[in-house]
Amino acid sequence: MLEFAITFKPDMPPERIVRLTRQAEAAGFTYGWVFDSHILWQEPYPLLTLMAANTRHMRLGPCVTNPAVRDVTVTASLLATLNRISGGRMDLGIGRGDSSRRVMGKKPTTVERLEEAIRTIRDLTAGREILYQGHPIQMAWADAGVPPVWIAGYGPKVLHCAGRIGDGVILQFADPELIRWCLEFVREGAEAVGRDLSRLRIMAATPVWISGDLASARERVRWFPALVSNHVVDLLSRYDPSELPEALTAYVRTRRGYDYRHHAEVGSPNAEFVPDEIVDRFCLVGPVSEHIRRLRELEALGVTQFNIYLMCGDEEEIVEIYGREIIPAFRAT
């Protein structure tokens, strides 16, 4: 059964984030995520604490953090503490890093460091003693379980990693062709270690806008393919273009740069190069019937969670319409 999630850009007042989280849980959303970019926006973990204290069943976590902006032992301690507060409802979304690194003039980390961080976090949140940088450490108080790990990425190497060691994979677009391409690498990684892809959870994450006016709807979400373009440019620096799908790379050829001061911002000047076709493929726009059609297509591909980047305006209305008209269509099946 397809699950539904929301993700906040943590620039809202905390009290509004709490209200929206409670509304979303009541509407049938089962996950609440928060972006982690500590320079651009508010720190996510205090917000996750508030979300945990004001919900009963919703699972929560960063979407996504990375191994570099905090010492990995700090991340493990944060998650273990929040697992205690929430009654074991924490998940971990993690990747190589984008805005939280680049805004400080730093590059994303390596897949090797990502894997090492995941192992460390799992061991520490399980209460096991480990050698960390040559010194034995243990969070003996960590007794609320190991958070499931969702690995975010676009390139073959990190997607292989998700298949090998992840509990889930985060794919930041709603394009069936590109999701199918990504899942082939996840499957290869899973099969290399004897895992079954059907045991992994697959997230498609994107902003949405519900309207019959496609022109105005596209302007609400055009910032998102511009955000994705940062990852595409990174891929092109590390892979031969022939190894990547034209459907993913072609649109960045006219990109002239990216200003993180306008990251994930409706009307962002970063998005001027993004054509309508890419908006329609990467995002969900249109009337309710079109949302349901696209979501059924994603579900048929194996997507298990649809995560709305709830940051385009009219957030309460989007949650209300999804809870009233869209989520029930999937519960019925």
C-alpha positions, -999 to +999 in steps of 0.1 A: +000+000+000+014+034-010+023+055+020+022+093+021+047+117+037+054+154+040+087+172+041+092+207+055+117+233+045+125+245+081+119+282+075+084+282+089+076+293+125+079+262+147+043+265+159+031+263+122+052+232+116+036+216+146+001+225+134+008+212+099+023+180+113-007+173+134-030+181+105-011+157+082-012+129+107-049+132+111-053+133+073-035+099+069+001+109+062+024+084+080+058+101+077+070+136+085+104+147+073+125+179+076+152+192+053+186+195+069+205+226+058+216+243+090+230+275+076+201+282+052+173+273+077+165+264+112+182+233+128+160+203+120+164+183+152+146+206+176+118+208+151+117+170+149+115+170+187+084+192+186+069+170+159+075+139+179+060+154+210+028+164+191+021+132+172+013+096+181+020+074+152+038+094+124+074+083+117+099+112+116+134+120+104+157+143+085+153+142+047+182+143+042+213+147+065+248+138+056+279+124+074+299+157+074+280+186+089+279+170+123+302+144+138+285+111+131+284+103+168+263+134+174+238+123+147+236+089+163+230+105+197+203+128+183+185+099+167+187+076+197+174+104+220+145+112+196+137+075+194+133+075+231+111+107+230+090+093+201+086+057+212+109+044+184+094+064+155+126+078+141+139+071+106+172+084+090+173+099+056+210+104+046+230+112+015+264+127+004+252+163+011+242+192-011+231+226+002+243+222+038+278+215+024+279+238-007+267+269+011+299+266+032+320+262+001+325+224+006+318+195-016+296+165-009+313+136+008+322+102-007+300+071-009+327+054+012+323+079+040+285+076+037+287+038+042+310+041+071+287+067+088+256+044+083+274+015+100+285+037+129+250+051+134+234+017+134+259+003+159+257+032+183+219+034+182+218-003+189+239+003+220+269-016+208+305-007+216+326+002+186+360+015+179+357+051+167+388+067+153+408+042+173+389+047+206+362+025+221+329+042+226+293+031+234+260+047+240+248+022+266+216+041+272+205+038+235+176+013+240+148+024+217+159+007+185+179+013+153+162+038+130+156+025+094+181+041+070+169+057+037+197+065+013+193+094-011+211+096-044+210+098-082+243+081-094+249+044-100+274+042-071+252+055-044+222+037-057+242+004-056+250+014-019+213+018-012+205-016-026+233-032-006+228-017+028+198+006+029+164+000+043+150+024+017+160+047-011+151+083-017+146+094-053+139+131-057+116+132-086+083+117-099+095+108-134+087+071-141+114+068-167+141+080-144+128+061-113+129+029-134+166+037-144+175+044-108+159+012-095+180-010-118+211+001-099+194-004-066+184-039-077+219-047-088+233-036-054+207-057-036+213-088-057+250-085-053+246-093-015+216-116-019+189-091-010+155-089-026+146-055-039+110-060-029+122-058+008+134-023+003+112+008+006+112+032-024+104+069-019+096+093-046+099+129-033+087+160-051+066+192-046+030+192-058+004+217-068-033+210-073-049+232-100-064+230-134-043+261-143-011+244-154+008+276-161+004+289-126+009+254-111+043+250-128+055+283-114+048+270-079+071+241-084+097+251-110+123+256-083+124+219-077+141+207-110+165+236-104+174+221-070+178+187-087+201+202-112+228+206-085+229+168-083+229+164-120+258+187-124+276+168-097+269+135-116+283+150-148+315+158-130+320+122-119+305+101-148+308+099-185+276+115-199+270+084-220+265+065-186+236+088-176+202+091-192+196+120-215+163+125-198+181+135-167+210+155-180+199+174-211+180+202-193+211+214-173+230+225-205+215+260-204+220+264-166+242+294-158+248+288-121+230+284-088+225+308-059+218+290-026+203+321-011+172+312-033+173+274-026+139+257-026+122+290-031+090+296-051+098+320-079+136+314-075+157+330-102+177+297-101+148+281-121+147+304-151+164+277-173+139+249-164+115+241-192+078+232-187+084+196-199+109+190-170+085+205-145+057+182-156+080+151-154+097+158-121+068+172-102+031+165-097+008+193-110-027+194-123-062+185-109-068+157-084-074+131-111-040+137-126-023+133-092-041+100-087-031+088-122+005+097-117+007+082-083-008+049-095+019+049-122+046+053-095+030+027-073+031+002-102+069+008-106+074-002-070+073+031-052+061+026-016+062+061-003+052+094-019+068+123-001+054+158-007+079+186-004+054+208+014+069+242+007+051+259-022+024+278-004-012+269+006+003+240+026-028+235+048-050+232+017-027+207+000-027+185+031-065+188+034-071+179-003-047+150-002-063+137+030-099+141+017-095+130-020-062+114-028-050+093+001-084+075+004-082+065-032-051+044-023-065+031+010-095+017-009-072-005-030 
